[in-house]
Each structure stands twice: as C-alpha cells, then as structure tokens.
C-alpha cells in the first residue's frame, strides 16, 4: 500500500480527469458551434450527452468494481477515455464528435466514482469525508487550470487540440494506475452478474442514502448548469471570450479548493450532518447575493462569478459530506452506492447543462435563479428525508431502509 500522501495524490489524479475534460471543453463550446456551423444548443450536446454517458457509466463502474476489484476497472476505464478523446478530436461533424465524447466521458468518470469507494475501503466511514475533501481539493487544481489552458489553446490552435490534450492525460493515468494503484476492495463472496442490479436496488431502497445523495445532486446540477451557461453569458452579456472566462473560473476553483482543505477539520468539529447543512446554507445565501445584485441593476462579470465563488465555498464543505454519507449508508455496497449517486448527479447535471443552452444568455438573472432553485430544492429534500433521527442511526454506520 502506498503512503497516505501518495495514495491521495494518485486518487486525486484519477478523479481529476473527468472534471478536467469537462472544464476544458466549456470555453471551447462557442468555437465548436462556429466551426461546425451549429447552434449553441446543438454544441451543448457535447456537454449534456457526455454527462448522460457519465450517469450511465457510474451505474456500471461502481458495482463492477465491487465484483472485479477497483484496480482493473479503473485501468480499463482510463484507456476507454483515451480512445474516446482521440476519436472526438478528429471527428468531421458534431455527431461523431459527440460519439467520441461519450466514450471519453464514460471512461473518465470511473476515477470520480471509484476514488470515493477506495477512500471508503481504506479509511472507513469516519475518515472518508476528510480524505474525500483532500482528494477534491487536490483535484481542483486540474479543472482550475483547464479552462485557462483550453481558452488559450482554442484561440491559438482550435478546439480539436483540447481533445488531444485529454487523450495524452488519459494515457498517462492508465500507465500510472497500472504501476502504482493497489487493489483495495475487500474480499467478497463470489456473486453473479445479476448481483450488480441487486446491489443497486438494495442501495436505492435506503432512505439514508437519498437523504445525503439528493442535496449532492442539487448542488452538482447547479454547478453544471453554471458550466453550461457561463461561457455564453460571459460572451454575450459582458463581451468576455474563452481566455477571460478561464481566468475568472480560476477564482471559483480556488475558493472551492480552500473550502475543501477545511472540510476535514470542520467536519470533525461539527459532525457530518451539521457540516453538510452549514455548507448548504452558505451556498444558497451566496447565490442569493448574486440575485440581489442583478435585481439591483449591477452590470459586471462578478455579478455571475462572485455568487459562484460563494457557492463553491459552501459546496467545499457540504459536498464531501454528502458523498461520504451516501457511500457510508451502504457499507456492504460502497461501489454500488457511489455509482448510484454518480448516476443521479450526472443525469441531473446533464439535463440542466442542456437546459442552459436554451435559456437567454444576454442577462445573468435567469442563470442565477435556476442555480438557486436547484440548491434550495436539494436542501429541502435533504431536510425532509433526514427527519425522525434517521441520520443519527446512519452516523453510527447503520444503513436505514
């Protein structure tokens, strides 16, 4: 087993390729629309359809890793991501580019799903939230620089080179995982392939799982709606191009990274449930600041970016606890729990990313109100499902149904 630092760094790198690929594409969407002569909503398919592919893939990778092991599943998934990235980069039309992007996304998401399961394997429920926070903090570096790199690359060499960069990263991670990643899945009784479906059904029947997962879904959907709409809003409302958007996005990533680094200490002090709720309340209030500024007539890129920075501060505390709580709700099925949560997150995010292509981009208010609505809905569902002391049982490692 590698040292703690080495394992966290490896998990962060494997987890980061999905966000890296997603964020690297976002500034390129207007260029894709121009180059392939399609509408903004059509170009948005590169984001929304790939998120749907991520959703479906998470249902496969988690349960499959429970059966076959984390290591071989992760290595195979990285090679799939490399193949899809290469195919998308040379595609002559939008349809083939979307097909390649589907393969890229399906492979890349395995790191995000199995990183949580591996943290649960190695550190248990009590230590998983802090480790997930560390992984997330470290992996934020990649999506933080991805829009900046992508913006420069798109303006200098075109959007296709972005896919070439992701191909190279995926190949490197596949080789690194082959050399360094240990197997962490606990020995399991031999199970048939039908057990994959049974595992998902068992997790889906646990109220505690949904109490944690649904706020994670709302938060993630809000963020991906922002990713889908912000490049167009920045360009149409404020005249900010891909490079400028990437630089602004670094502010969001930096605040999220700082909050993630504080997640472990704050969770140990406040407890899982209180930390989640404090972060959620802060995120909702942060987006409310942006709504107030927009209604007050403020016109500046920070009317969009400042609320997202504040939401990121709250998400850095709440989201790792939603992940740890959802996976910890099924200690006998951590891969299935991680996979099901990922499916719900990416399905909701994919829908909202596509919706972002249809809303007006000449003003910031529709985007802020949509983000706020998603956060509030997720938080209300969490509070409703968490009633009657059910999460108290969960904090002791008891999955309730």
Steps between C-alpha positions, in 0.01 A plus 500: 500500500642844408537767768200715584637793300580283198160330501310828534705653219433203273129500577488874440662460159264220399201694630608822329491382141120513485475861626806592293342373178168665581645839594747499210209464258283776648692803362519325161123464451451832316792410270352154436168661407671733253735241350239230450233755406249393763295689759605554860238247611639241255859559612377455855442132415873448542446582867151370573523167315840430651352564845225250421774252402671569832172433679456160336867409543490565873235230530747259346839595648400498867323162518748350253787602727326329792514180297829527306702740716573871482837476324415317174181698455681833537780404262258384231291813539801728447580327169137544395525872577815527288333327205192721516704821528706411195186419299327827595808701408497383137123485449384679182154590631311554822342155506833316496651749744216430743552123457868532586418729789261235636783244516735756653250595768399142580861405564609817680219488756630172645764690696239719666282202594770261616710761677218529757469122528876460549497767773222304671698174460817638654382755758150391596198723549652718771809591297344500154354855506836656583681294238235577238545866586876467449450320170258765384728783609794349313301415189361854478840609373433321170157649420624832634769527233303310233285796384807724486697247296199426282424867441855568381510179292166574334608850402843389376446151357129416499267288712622165363832534680307501829403137434861415416605631842239287676614195302855546624386541861283186485782288359737624768253419778433151364873425513538658844209300642647181355826567681387652830137432588446219755184294527295622795164326461437264792468131418145423401299188456476393136191657349334473162450785256140537610635608836603831341134587455409367842768716661364813336146407604609446861670839517204672332273369775693674778349830614828607658673474162248738341512740793865562420498445126224737398669815624814382320292467183355850538840655566665320209215587261528864602872498429464327162225739401751776571765321290255473211372857512792710628720500184207630294386751764853632539530545124155639422434706813852622577710448184738261680663234275636150578827615659326756719243244609779259594670763715175582681436129552830471687348715776217250543733202505729668752217566744377143462848365566539708816163381629586137424821530699296617799240225459676236707568716809156662489324166457683356799394802705140537382411146403393373161142623503564849641794556263284403202220734603732791578664470160165470323358809673810701412478395133133598477568837663796557266292460185239725664762776507528477123124509453484814715779667302334415167162627616672816619625568147870414543674424169838331540639145448535466877119510532521145366841397633475627860187294579667197348805556717279515809310190391834323455602587855185335630525205263856426612362427847168340411575286193772275651262427786218412263735260322631342819150476646349342189778244461508436876127427495585175320820368661432162343459652152733803478561465128129476424423797726770713338382395156134576568579840644719578201224391264252737662750785508601474137148435375372811678805697394465389137138609487582840647804548276273453197239734647777759529529505122140615457476774764582859400868589540480876464426543871623322812176479699350183338819309575520614862134424570533150352809427708327625812192287432708184464686560826185576697318196362787267589529643851127473570500137386795430729321652799180306430676164463725564799212537745412262783864448604581273211838661436590447861487129433699550183777679689552176688541310175148360487340511156128569541238396254 
